[in-house]
Amino acid sequence: MVLSLKEQPLRLVNQDAFPDRPVIACLHRSDPEHQGDALGDLLTAADRGRLAAVVCCAESTRDAYREAGVPAELLRVVPNGINLARFRPVQGARRLALRGAAGVPSDATVVVYAARYDEMKNPELFLRSARTFLELEPKGHVLMCGAGMTAANPDLQSDLARIFGDRPDLLGHLNLLGVRHDMELVYATADVVALTSTFGEAAPLCLIEGSMCGAVPVTTPVGDAPSIVERIGFVTSFDPAEIAATWIEAAARREELESARTAVRPRFSHIRMISGYSSIIERTHREAALKPLRV
């Protein structure tokens, strides 16, 4: 059996010399039109009977690829899950210590943005929202994490100069952290975890991880993000003023939403995700044992 973690490798599956083995393809985005030739390779593999199943990490992924022509009977949904033992809330003195280590004031209203610098993630919208947020919230603080979220990125520096040019004082409340391997600690310092993407998202892990660490998720209406934050967070339009105001409201209601976050934790367990994949793999294995070899 072959498990392809994305659709891009399926070009190999379509080669005549590829062995007669069941193939399960995994999809993690909701924009097949932006995947170059990979969508064509996926459709070819489906048409040739090379695919046993296509696993989608979100309902929006399934819907988008079904509309793009992938047979509905191949599509399965296994929602993203995370290690809840790693991503968990931190309270009291521990939370204050983490803020101190990060150079964040103990009484700050902290928004975390975990995303690579990419058009899909819409960093300009985030920065425009951050400027309004920092203007409105005297104790506001913004942490930006991910590939390209450093002072060494000339495009990001250009964005900062353009958006904060007349208010350089606000930049003292914005930290560029780059790629971090301890995101559970970064999220634990936050009041809000923000997503400002415009397309492509399926089941954004930043919203799940951040909320399970105690931050309130605030997102634009992309992919399955609205259903992920249901009852525990907020969905906004793409208006920076609305986004900034919602961050402030979300931070103010963080403790109020704690019980709701606790109640939904089992839904995001990686154990459930692994069980979903295991069921599909086992079913595929059983069916392959009964299927005659392709000649």
Secondary structure, 3 states (H helix, E strand, C coil): CEEECCCCCHHHHCCCCCCCCCEEEEECCCCHHHCCCHHHHHHHHHHCCCEEEEEECCHHHHHHHHHCCCCHHHEEECCCCECCCCCCCCCHHHHHHHHHHCCCCCCCEEEEEECCCCHHHCHHHHHHHHHHHHHHCCCEEEEEECCCCCCCCHHHHHHHHHHHCCCHHHHHHEEEEECCCCHHHHHHCCCEEEECCCCCCCCCHHHHHHHHCCCEEEECCCCCHHHHCCCCCEECCCCHHHHHHHHHHHHHCCCCCHHHHHHHHHHHEHHHHHHHHHHHHHHHHHHHHHCCCCC
